[in-house]
Amino acid sequence: MTAPISSFLMVVPPGWARLPAREEDRQVLAATVREVIARALPDSLPRDRAEPLRQEMQKRLMSTVVEAGDNGATAVYLPVQPVDGFTPPVSIIESEVDDESDQAPEEVIAELLADALPDRHDQQDPGLRQVDGGIAARTETQLRRAVPDEVAGELPAVDDRQVVYTIPVPHRPGRWVVMSFSAISAPRDQDPTGPGAETPDIGTDERITDALVMLFDAMMTTFRWTDVPDAEPTPLELRLAEIGGTA
């Protein structure tokens, strides 16, 4: 569960954490990372085995989130605890942007959906959504890209399923919240015995990716604004604020 952030709350699954990415939040980030590592690798583990893992986990989490923050993210959501030994290669980037145009939110959303049409993953999905009673744009694409192989120094190909919710802040004209989901999977057309056989095991396939996209969509149904002027918080919002905190 996330704590109140900016002006909204969102439920995340057990084993996930929200890591603040802004430069002014680096001390909070460091403390959150320490808490995440302490849960994942408790002190009861043998120190000689656990300490190198703690240091590597801290390095990776900090570098991932700091890089996202340098690129404008306000937070990064990551699964930080495996389920049955499996940690899905997914992430959610949270960011806020300002639109200096005089366009109405409906016009901006229509343009976003029109621009995404040629690369839309599901041509039957118009992409228009409701988030906490307001309109939002949902775009979904799949990209083929290369990722560095730290051992071989090569660039194996992976498929990157990306789902983006672009949401106008109802009580702050011109401000938008963008939630960007990414899930990595092995290319569907890759021959496991061919030249791509050395591609690292990235732990998921298209069916699991489909399920992870459904999970993200379910998370977005819990998105709630929390500081709308002249609006009393609902019982759900009060309960979320009461039990809020990183997963």
Backbone as CSV, one residue per row, in Angstrom:
resi,resn,N_x,N_y,N_z,CA_x,CA_y,CA_z,C_x,C_y,C_z
1,MET,0.846,-1.184,0.000,0.000,0.000,0.000,0.882,1.235,0.000
2,THR,0.541,2.199,-0.785,1.331,3.412,-0.812,0.821,4.401,0.214
3,ALA,1.731,5.228,0.714,1.331,6.345,1.549,0.842,7.471,0.652
4,PRO,0.155,8.483,1.235,-0.288,9.596,0.399,0.878,10.223,-0.349
5,ILE,0.754,10.377,-1.645,1.799,10.945,-2.465,1.176,12.000,-3.349
6,SER,1.828,13.148,-3.449,1.273,14.245,-4.221,-0.161,14.446,-3.791
7,SER,-1.110,14.088,-4.639,-2.508,14.302,-4.301,-3.338,13.043,-4.495
8,PHE,-2.716,11.879,-4.432,-3.488,10.659,-4.651,-2.943,9.486,-3.859
9,LEU,-3.766,8.464,-3.762,-3.392,7.177,-3.194,-3.621,6.103,-4.243
10,MET,-2.826,5.031,-4.170,-3.019,3.889,-5.057,-2.579,2.625,-4.343
11,VAL,-3.386,1.585,-4.429,-3.049,0.306,-3.807,-2.038,-0.429,-4.667
12,VAL,-1.005,-0.985,-4.043,-0.041,-1.830,-4.748,-0.036,-3.211,-4.098
13,PRO,0.362,-4.250,-4.827,0.312,-5.612,-4.275,1.329,-5.799,-3.158
14,PRO,1.126,-6.815,-2.321,2.149,-7.163,-1.332,3.467,-7.464,-2.028
15,GLY,4.556,-7.031,-1.406,5.865,-7.273,-1.981,6.344,-6.193,-2.929
16,TRP,5.507,-5.175,-3.173,5.903,-4.029,-3.977,6.261,-2.870,-3.056
17,ALA,7.040,-1.937,-3.584,7.393,-0.736,-2.835,7.370,0.477,-3.746
18,ARG,6.963,1.600,-3.184,7.069,2.880,-3.879,8.336,3.571,-3.384
19,LEU,9.220,3.905,-4.317,10.505,4.522,-3.989,10.516,5.949,-4.528
20,PRO,10.569,6.961,-3.659,10.544,8.355,-4.124,11.795,8.679,-4.931
21,ALA,11.604,9.424,-6.025,12.704,9.613,-6.978,13.197,11.055,-7.087
22,ARG,12.491,12.015,-6.503,12.930,13.396,-6.640,14.218,13.637,-5.867
23,GLU,15.030,14.568,-6.338,16.317,14.825,-5.696,16.153,15.217,-4.237
24,GLU,15.107,15.996,-3.933,14.905,16.426,-2.549,14.441,15.289,-1.643
25,ASP,14.122,14.129,-2.228,13.666,12.983,-1.446,14.734,11.909,-1.295
26,ARG,15.975,12.236,-1.576,17.025,11.206,-1.561,17.210,10.583,-0.169
27,GLN,17.078,11.382,0.903,17.206,10.795,2.237,16.057,9.830,2.518
28,VAL,14.846,10.215,2.087,13.694,9.315,2.245,13.904,8.058,1.407
29,LEU,14.427,8.221,0.199,14.705,7.071,-0.660,15.672,6.117,0.015
30,ALA,16.759,6.645,0.553,17.761,5.793,1.195,17.150,5.020,2.364
31,ALA,16.305,5.703,3.151,15.666,5.036,4.285,14.687,3.962,3.805
32,THR,13.942,4.253,2.737,12.998,3.282,2.204,13.725,2.058,1.660
33,VAL,14.831,2.288,0.962,15.614,1.175,0.429,16.139,0.302,1.568
34,ARG,16.601,0.925,2.642,17.081,0.139,3.795,15.955,-0.726,4.370
35,GLU,14.741,-0.170,4.436,13.610,-0.943,4.952,13.282,-2.110,4.020
36,VAL,13.307,-1.851,2.717,13.015,-2.901,1.739,14.031,-4.030,1.863
37,ILE,15.304,-3.677,1.966,16.362,-4.689,2.058,16.258,-5.462,3.362
38,ALA,15.911,-4.773,4.439,15.786,-5.449,5.731,14.680,-6.495,5.703
39,ARG,13.589,-6.222,4.976,12.522,-7.213,4.871,12.922,-8.360,3.951
40,ALA,13.624,-8.018,2.867,13.999,-9.049,1.903,15.143,-9.928,2.409
41,LEU,16.074,-9.321,3.133,17.256,-10.035,3.622,17.424,-9.731,5.111
42,PRO,16.656,-10.395,5.973,16.686,-10.080,7.408,18.020,-10.420,8.059
43,ASP,18.235,-9.863,9.249,19.496,-10.073,9.970,19.711,-11.524,10.376
44,SER,18.649,-12.329,10.350,18.782,-13.733,10.728,19.580,-14.545,9.714
45,LEU,19.754,-14.009,8.507,20.540,-14.711,7.495,22.025,-14.629,7.815
46,PRO,22.824,-15.636,7.403,24.282,-15.584,7.632,24.869,-14.325,7.005
47,ARG,25.633,-13.575,7.797,26.137,-12.283,7.333,27.041,-12.416,6.114
48,ASP,27.901,-13.447,6.078,28.842,-13.573,4.973,28.141,-13.835,3.648
49,ARG,26.929,-14.411,3.705,26.168,-14.657,2.481,25.229,-13.504,2.153
50,ALA,24.639,-12.907,3.197,23.612,-11.892,2.964,24.183,-10.515,2.667
51,GLU,25.335,-10.191,3.256,25.832,-8.814,3.112,26.155,-8.444,1.667
52,PRO,26.821,-9.298,0.898,27.036,-8.937,-0.516,25.723,-8.743,-1.277
53,LEU,24.710,-9.548,-0.939,23.411,-9.397,-1.591,22.771,-8.074,-1.197
54,ARG,22.896,-7.696,0.074,22.342,-6.418,0.527,22.986,-5.254,-0.231
55,GLN,24.303,-5.302,-0.350,24.999,-4.216,-1.029,24.620,-4.136,-2.500
56,GLU,24.493,-5.289,-3.148,24.118,-5.299,-4.560,22.687,-4.805,-4.740
57,MET,21.787,-5.241,-3.862,20.392,-4.813,-3.946,20.280,-3.310,-3.724
58,GLN,21.019,-2.799,-2.740,20.989,-1.362,-2.483,21.518,-0.579,-3.679
59,LYS,22.609,-1.061,-4.263,23.192,-0.389,-5.419,22.216,-0.342,-6.586
60,ARG,21.580,-1.460,-6.870,20.673,-1.527,-8.015,19.424,-0.671,-7.793
61,LEU,18.835,-0.770,-6.597,17.631,0.012,-6.330,17.927,1.510,-6.383
62,MET,19.003,1.920,-5.730,19.327,3.343,-5.700,19.620,3.867,-7.099
63,SER,20.417,3.129,-7.872,20.786,3.614,-9.202,19.573,3.679,-10.119
64,THR,18.682,2.670,-10.021,17.479,2.664,-10.855,16.594,3.859,-10.561
65,VAL,16.370,4.128,-9.275,15.451,5.200,-8.894,16.080,6.574,-9.136
66,VAL,17.352,6.722,-8.823,18.020,8.011,-9.048,18.015,8.359,-10.536
67,GLU,18.280,7.363,-11.383,18.248,7.615,-12.830,16.861,8.054,-13.280
68,ALA,15.829,7.388,-12.758,14.466,7.778,-13.108,14.166,9.193,-12.633
69,GLY,14.623,9.529,-11.421,14.410,10.870,-10.914,15.115,11.920,-11.740
70,ASP,16.315,11.607,-12.206,17.053,12.547,-13.056,16.324,12.771,-14.381
71,ASN,15.500,11.803,-14.783,14.726,11.924,-16.024,13.319,12.462,-15.797
72,GLY,13.042,12.939,-14.578,11.781,13.608,-14.321,10.757,12.831,-13.532
73,ALA,11.059,11.599,-13.121,10.100,10.808,-12.355,9.974,11.341,-10.934
74,THR,8.791,11.199,-10.364,8.606,11.523,-8.961,8.710,10.284,-8.070
75,ALA,8.486,9.102,-8.654,8.603,7.869,-7.879,8.698,6.685,-8.825
76,VAL,9.222,5.582,-8.288,9.307,4.316,-9.020,8.674,3.230,-8.150
77,TYR,7.819,2.436,-8.748,7.195,1.294,-8.056,7.839,0.020,-8.585
78,LEU,8.306,-0.834,-7.667,8.982,-2.064,-8.062,8.534,-3.230,-7.182
79,PRO,8.439,-4.453,-7.752,8.289,-5.637,-6.910,9.650,-5.947,-6.282
80,VAL,9.697,-5.977,-4.963,10.983,-6.134,-4.287,11.079,-7.442,-3.514
81,GLN,10.011,-8.236,-3.505,10.042,-9.533,-2.846,9.524,-10.588,-3.818
82,PRO,10.262,-11.682,-4.015,9.817,-12.708,-4.963,8.598,-13.465,-4.444
83,VAL,7.812,-13.986,-5.378,6.685,-14.858,-5.058,7.004,-16.225,-5.652
84,ASP,7.137,-17.233,-4.800,7.545,-18.570,-5.245,8.850,-18.509,-6.030
85,GLY,9.760,-17.654,-5.579,11.061,-17.543,-6.212,11.095,-16.711,-7.476
86,PHE,9.985,-16.071,-7.827,9.907,-15.315,-9.073,9.640,-13.845,-8.789
87,THR,10.505,-12.975,-9.301,10.295,-11.536,-9.229,10.100,-11.037,-10.651
88,PRO,8.904,-10.590,-11.003,8.650,-10.200,-12.392,9.466,-8.976,-12.795
89,PRO,9.966,-8.950,-14.036,10.751,-7.811,-14.526,9.834,-6.670,-14.962
90,VAL,9.226,-6.014,-13.984,8.277,-4.940,-14.259,8.622,-3.728,-13.410
91,SER,8.099,-2.584,-13.817,8.254,-1.357,-13.047,7.134,-0.405,-13.413
92,ILE,6.878,0.545,-12.521,5.946,1.638,-12.785,6.667,2.937,-12.470
93,ILE,6.650,3.843,-13.424,7.252,5.160,-13.235,6.120,6.167,-13.035
94,GLU,6.178,6.898,-11.946,5.201,7.951,-11.653,5.854,9.305,-11.938
95,SER,5.148,10.147,-12.654,5.666,11.487,-12.919,4.515,12.477,-12.987
96,GLU,4.841,13.742,-12.824,3.864,14.817,-12.948,4.387,15.814,-13.963
97,VAL,3.520,16.262,-14.842,3.929,17.209,-15.879,2.928,18.350,-15.934
98,ASP,3.390,19.492,-16.410,2.544,20.664,-16.577,2.327,20.930,-18.059
99,ASP,1.085,21.197,-18.413,0.718,21.539,-19.773,0.434,23.039,-19.814
100,GLU,1.273,23.767,-20.537,1.136,25.221,-20.568,0.180,25.702,-21.650
101,SER,-0.405,24.775,-22.398,-1.374,25.171,-23.413,-2.717,25.471,-22.753
102,ASP,-3.616,26.030,-23.531,-4.958,26.331,-23.032,-5.962,25.248,-23.414
103,GLN,-5.477,24.097,-23.871,-6.373,23.037,-24.297,-7.111,22.422,-23.112
104,ALA,-8.350,22.049,-23.338,-9.109,21.325,-22.324,-8.549,19.908,-22.200
105,PRO,-8.673,19.293,-21.016,-8.172,17.921,-20.846,-8.715,16.952,-21.896
106,GLU,-9.988,17.125,-22.281,-10.573,16.238,-23.275,-9.836,16.334,-24.611
107,GLU,-9.410,17.543,-24.975,-8.690,17.733,-26.237,-7.306,17.095,-26.175
108,VAL,-6.628,17.264,-25.043,-5.296,16.664,-24.885,-5.390,15.146,-24.951
109,ILE,-6.364,14.574,-24.263,-6.527,13.125,-24.256,-6.839,12.608,-25.655
110,ALA,-7.698,13.321,-26.392,-8.018,12.903,-27.756,-6.765,12.897,-28.626
111,GLU,-5.905,13.897,-28.477,-4.666,13.946,-29.258,-3.723,12.813,-28.867
112,LEU,-3.609,12.540,-27.569,-2.741,11.450,-27.121,-3.186,10.118,-27.725
113,LEU,-4.479,9.855,-27.689,-4.991,8.587,-28.204,-4.853,8.506,-29.724
114,ALA,-5.029,9.640,-30.398,-4.867,9.640,-31.857,-3.409,9.385,-32.238
115,ASP,-2.480,10.014,-31.513,-1.055,9.825,-31.803,-0.626,8.379,-31.557
116,ALA,-1.243,7.718,-30.575,-0.853,6.347,-30.226,-1.502,5.302,-31.121
117,LEU,-2.468,5.704,-31.932,-3.243,4.748,-32.716,-2.390,3.835,-33.602
118,PRO,-1.387,4.358,-34.356,-0.635,3.470,-35.263,0.099,2.334,-34.551
119,ASP,0.537,2.563,-33.306,1.324,1.560,-32.591,0.542,0.880,-31.483
120,ARG,-0.774,1.053,-31.475,-1.576,0.533,-30.375,-1.516,-0.983,-30.345
121,HIS,-1.320,-1.549,-29.170,-1.199,-2.998,-29.016,-2.509,-3.700,-29.335
122,ASP,-3.625,-3.142,-28.871,-4.946,-3.712,-29.139,-5.743,-2.687,-29.936
123,GLN,-5.895,-2.941,-31.203,-6.575,-1.985,-32.064,-8.056,-1.838,-31.726
124,GLN,-8.614,-2.762,-30.968,-10.018,-2.686,-30.589,-10.246,-1.843,-29.340
125,ASP,-9.184,-1.477,-28.665,-9.305,-0.709,-27.425,-9.125,0.769,-27.741
126,PRO,-10.156,1.599,-27.560,-10.009,3.023,-27.873,-9.093,3.769,-26.913
127,GLY,-8.874,3.218,-25.728,-7.926,3.819,-24.807,-8.507,4.838,-23.852
128,LEU,-9.784,5.114,-23.925,-10.399,6.083,-23.023,-10.784,5.368,-21.726
129,ARG,-10.384,5.946,-20.588,-10.646,5.338,-19.292,-11.225,6.354,-18.321
130,GLN,-11.810,5.821,-17.254,-12.207,6.642,-16.111,-11.286,6.318,-14.952
131,VAL,-10.727,7.353,-14.336,-9.887,7.191,-13.156,-10.462,8.093,-12.065
132,ASP,-10.940,7.476,-11.009,-11.595,8.193,-9.914,-12.665,9.151,-10.426
133,GLY,-13.457,8.691,-11.369,-14.573,9.463,-11.871,-14.254,10.444,-12.972
134,GLY,-12.973,10.610,-13.323,-12.587,11.529,-14.383,-12.015,10.784,-15.575
135,ILE,-11.903,11.461,-16.694,-11.386,10.817,-17.893,-9.863,10.736,-17.857
136,ALA,-9.331,9.750,-18.541,-7.892,9.566,-18.659,-7.598,8.829,-19.955
137,ALA,-6.374,8.943,-20.416,-5.936,8.215,-21.607,-5.114,7.004,-21.177
138,ARG,-5.417,5.863,-21.781,-4.611,4.652,-21.570,-4.057,4.221,-22.919
139,THR,-2.749,4.191,-23.022,-2.103,3.736,-24.244,-1.267,2.508,-23.924
140,GLU,-1.232,1.567,-24.868,-0.470,0.327,-24.686,0.273,0.003,-25.972
141,THR,1.568,-0.156,-25.851,2.399,-0.484,-26.999,3.381,-1.583,-26.608
142,GLN,3.952,-2.232,-27.611,5.003,-3.219,-27.384,6.182,-2.886,-28.269
143,LEU,7.337,-2.722,-27.642,8.541,-2.318,-28.345,9.565,-3.436,-28.310
144,ARG,10.303,-3.589,-29.367,11.456,-4.491,-29.396,12.705,-3.647,-29.154
145,ARG,13.428,-3.975,-28.102,14.618,-3.179,-27.813,15.732,-4.083,-27.314
146,ALA,16.910,-3.511,-27.227,18.086,-4.253,-26.779,18.435,-3.835,-25.358
147,VAL,18.923,-4.789,-24.576,19.349,-4.504,-23.213,20.795,-4.961,-23.054
148,PRO,21.582,-4.252,-22.251,22.990,-4.645,-22.079,23.127,-5.965,-21.342
149,ASP,24.059,-6.777,-21.783,24.435,-8.007,-21.091,25.764,-7.718,-20.405
150,GLU,25.718,-7.602,-19.048,26.918,-7.205,-18.317,28.038,-8.230,-18.431
151,VAL,27.667,-9.486,-18.699,28.693,-10.535,-18.781,29.288,-10.590,-20.182
152,ALA,28.412,-10.716,-21.179,28.898,-10.895,-22.548,29.183,-9.586,-23.253
153,GLY,28.658,-8.480,-22.707,28.856,-7.198,-23.355,28.044,-7.041,-24.627
154,GLU,27.047,-7.909,-24.830,26.221,-7.854,-26.032,24.895,-7.169,-25.717
155,LEU,24.059,-7.024,-26.727,22.772,-6.374,-26.573,21.657,-7.314,-27.015
156,PRO,21.229,-8.231,-26.140,20.150,-9.154,-26.520,18.835,-8.404,-26.676
157,ALA,17.966,-8.935,-27.509,16.673,-8.303,-27.773,15.636,-8.779,-26.764
158,VAL,14.766,-7.865,-26.349,13.637,-8.193,-25.487,12.421,-7.423,-25.994
159,ASP,11.240,-7.898,-25.614,10.010,-7.165,-25.866,9.645,-6.395,-24.602
160,ASP,9.274,-5.137,-24.778,8.932,-4.261,-23.661,7.481,-3.821,-23.842
161,ARG,6.580,-4.392,-23.042,5.172,-3.987,-23.081,5.012,-2.757,-22.188
162,GLN,4.520,-1.686,-22.760,4.395,-0.431,-22.037,2.934,0.013,-22.015
163,VAL,2.446,0.311,-20.827,1.088,0.817,-20.634,1.196,2.136,-19.875
164,VAL,0.585,3.181,-20.422,0.687,4.509,-19.827,-0.702,5.075,-19.587
165,TYR,-0.952,5.483,-18.345,-2.155,6.232,-17.996,-1.768,7.704,-17.857
166,THR,-2.437,8.565,-18.610,-2.215,10.006,-18.527,-3.488,10.623,-17.963
167,ILE,-3.355,11.237,-16.775,-4.527,11.596,-15.978,-4.483,13.083,-15.634
168,PRO,-5.494,13.853,-16.025,-5.521,15.262,-15.622,-5.866,15.393,-14.140
169,VAL,-5.156,16.275,-13.444,-5.465,16.542,-12.039,-6.693,17.454,-11.999
170,PRO,-7.809,16.994,-11.437,-9.060,17.735,-11.588,-9.071,19.100,-10.915
171,HIS,-8.274,19.280,-9.869,-8.303,20.522,-9.114,-7.053,21.371,-9.329
172,ARG,-6.246,20.999,-10.325,-5.051,21.788,-10.647,-4.960,21.895,-12.172
173,PRO,-5.615,22.864,-12.771,-5.619,22.985,-14.231,-4.209,23.013,-14.807
174,GLY,-3.996,22.204,-15.853,-2.695,22.145,-16.503,-1.742,21.128,-15.927
175,ARG,-2.072,20.525,-14.781,-1.207,19.515,-14.164,-1.728,18.122,-14.504
176,TRP,-0.796,17.230,-14.860,-1.136,15.863,-15.223,-0.274,14.891,-14.420
177,VAL,-0.859,13.767,-14.040,-0.119,12.645,-13.462,-0.006,11.564,-14.530
178,VAL,1.202,11.057,-14.715,1.459,10.019,-15.714,1.996,8.784,-14.988
179,MET,1.328,7.652,-15.178,1.748,6.377,-14.598,2.147,5.451,-15.747
180,SER,3.438,5.110,-15.813,3.987,4.354,-16.947,4.449,2.983,-16.471
181,PHE,3.800,1.950,-16.978,4.105,0.566,-16.630,4.957,-0.066,-17.729
182,SER,5.934,-0.867,-17.329,6.787,-1.560,-18.291,6.998,-2.995,-17.831
183,ALA,6.826,-3.953,-18.754,7.073,-5.365,-18.463,7.946,-5.948,-19.574
184,ILE,9.013,-6.602,-19.188,9.978,-7.169,-20.135,9.706,-8.661,-20.320
185,SER,9.771,-9.113,-21.563,9.599,-10.543,-21.843,10.500,-10.945,-23.003
186,ALA,10.690,-12.245,-23.158,11.471,-12.747,-24.282,10.708,-12.504,-25.578
187,PRO,11.394,-12.186,-26.671,10.707,-11.973,-27.955,9.901,-13.181,-28.363
188,ARG,8.682,-12.952,-28.845,7.805,-14.055,-29.228,8.371,-14.856,-30.392
189,ASP,9.095,-14.178,-31.299,9.564,-14.850,-32.507,11.006,-15.328,-32.388
190,GLN,11.537,-15.349,-31.170,12.930,-15.766,-31.006,13.056,-17.279,-31.046
191,ASP,13.986,-17.777,-31.820,14.273,-19.212,-31.903,15.203,-19.588,-30.758
192,PRO,14.744,-20.410,-29.793,15.591,-20.741,-28.649,16.848,-21.502,-29.012
193,THR,16.915,-22.048,-30.236,18.114,-22.778,-30.635,18.943,-21.986,-31.639
194,GLY,18.466,-20.787,-31.990,19.139,-19.984,-33.002,20.097,-18.988,-32.408
195,PRO,20.406,-17.935,-33.197,21.396,-16.949,-32.760,21.041,-16.262,-31.458
196,GLY,19.754,-16.167,-31.137,19.364,-15.499,-29.902,19.353,-16.404,-28.696
197,ALA,19.907,-17.594,-28.835,19.839,-18.554,-27.735,20.570,-18.081,-26.498
198,GLU,21.494,-17.146,-26.652,22.247,-16.674,-25.497,21.538,-15.558,-24.749
199,THR,20.350,-15.170,-25.209,19.610,-14.134,-24.501,19.377,-14.558,-23.061
200,PRO,19.664,-13.702,-22.085,19.497,-14.101,-20.688,18.052,-14.446,-20.384
201,ASP,17.855,-15.358,-19.408,16.515,-15.705,-18.965,15.932,-14.518,-18.225
202,ILE,14.920,-13.872,-18.799,14.343,-12.703,-18.162,13.063,-13.042,-17.420
203,GLY,12.761,-14.336,-17.324,11.815,-14.798,-16.340,10.344,-14.701,-16.662
204,THR,9.951,-14.354,-17.867,8.530,-14.266,-18.151,8.291,-14.455,-19.630
205,ASP,7.042,-14.714,-19.992,6.671,-14.815,-21.385,5.424,-13.964,-21.609
206,GLU,4.873,-14.033,-22.822,3.778,-13.120,-23.157,2.536,-13.367,-22.304
207,ARG,2.257,-14.617,-21.948,1.077,-14.893,-21.140,1.207,-14.268,-19.755
208,ILE,2.394,-14.372,-19.171,2.604,-13.749,-17.866,2.563,-12.230,-18.004
209,THR,3.118,-11.721,-19.114,3.057,-10.279,-19.337,1.612,-9.808,-19.413
210,ASP,0.753,-10.563,-20.105,-0.661,-10.213,-20.165,-1.263,-10.125,-18.757
211,ALA,-0.906,-11.081,-17.904,-1.427,-11.076,-16.537,-0.901,-9.878,-15.753
212,LEU,0.359,-9.513,-15.983,0.934,-8.370,-15.279,0.293,-7.063,-15.737
213,VAL,-0.051,-6.979,-17.018,-0.770,-5.800,-17.502,-2.133,-5.716,-16.823
214,MET,-2.810,-6.847,-16.692,-4.100,-6.858,-15.996,-3.932,-6.422,-14.543
215,LEU,-2.823,-6.816,-13.914,-2.558,-6.401,-12.543,-2.398,-4.883,-12.467
216,PHE,-1.654,-4.310,-13.396,-1.478,-2.864,-13.406,-2.819,-2.153,-13.612
217,ASP,-3.627,-2.644,-14.546,-4.943,-2.048,-14.759,-5.783,-2.127,-13.476
218,ALA,-5.671,-3.242,-12.761,-6.412,-3.369,-11.509,-5.905,-2.366,-10.479
219,MET,-4.589,-2.167,-10.426,-4.041,-1.164,-9.509,-4.588,0.222,-9.822
220,MET,-4.724,0.533,-11.112,-5.189,1.862,-11.489,-6.657,2.071,-11.124
221,THR,-7.428,1.004,-10.946,-8.818,1.178,-10.516,-8.890,1.643,-9.068
222,THR,-7.784,1.525,-8.316,-7.768,1.974,-6.915,-7.249,3.397,-6.771
223,PHE,-6.855,4.013,-7.867,-6.303,5.383,-7.849,-7.378,6.343,-7.346
224,ARG,-7.039,7.129,-6.289,-7.985,8.081,-5.725,-7.284,9.408,-5.398
225,TRP,-7.899,10.510,-5.834,-7.410,11.824,-5.427,-7.738,12.025,-3.948
226,THR,-6.861,12.720,-3.233,-7.026,12.849,-1.788,-7.107,14.276,-1.291
227,ASP,-6.871,15.266,-2.137,-6.913,16.645,-1.643,-7.749,17.537,-2.556
228,VAL,-8.895,17.002,-2.999,-9.780,17.781,-3.856,-10.450,18.861,-3.020
229,PRO,-10.327,20.130,-3.398,-10.934,21.205,-2.604,-12.445,21.032,-2.473
230,ASP,-12.958,21.337,-1.273,-14.389,21.320,-1.000,-15.011,19.941,-1.161
231,ALA,-14.199,18.907,-1.084,-14.722,17.538,-1.186,-14.271,16.743,0.032
232,GLU,-15.222,16.140,0.720,-14.904,15.336,1.884,-14.337,13.990,1.437
233,PRO,-13.290,13.499,2.121,-12.751,12.180,1.744,-13.769,11.080,1.995
234,THR,-13.753,10.085,1.111,-14.662,8.950,1.248,-14.135,7.999,2.324
235,PRO,-14.972,7.096,2.818,-14.474,6.094,3.784,-13.291,5.296,3.250
236,LEU,-13.302,4.978,1.929,-12.185,4.247,1.349,-10.901,5.062,1.436
237,GLU,-10.988,6.360,1.111,-9.794,7.206,1.157,-9.273,7.329,2.586
238,LEU,-10.174,7.476,3.547,-9.749,7.567,4.939,-9.063,6.276,5.376
239,ARG,-9.605,5.132,4.964,-9.003,3.846,5.349,-7.648,3.666,4.681
240,LEU,-7.532,4.058,3.402,-6.243,3.951,2.722,-5.200,4.822,3.407
241,ALA,-5.578,6.040,3.789,-4.630,6.926,4.470,-4.225,6.351,5.830
242,GLU,-5.174,5.672,6.504,-4.908,5.121,7.820,-3.910,3.980,7.757
243,ILE,-4.034,3.119,6.758,-3.174,1.940,6.690,-2.074,2.108,5.669
244,GLY,-1.876,3.326,5.175,-0.889,3.561,4.122,0.526,3.271,4.595
245,GLY,1.411,3.048,3.608,2.808,2.737,3.867,3.313,1.867,2.752
246,THR,4.613,1.793,2.565,5.156,0.963,1.496,4.883,-0.490,1.774
247,ALA,4.712,-1.251,0.698,4.376,-2.667,0.843,5.537,-3.435,1.436
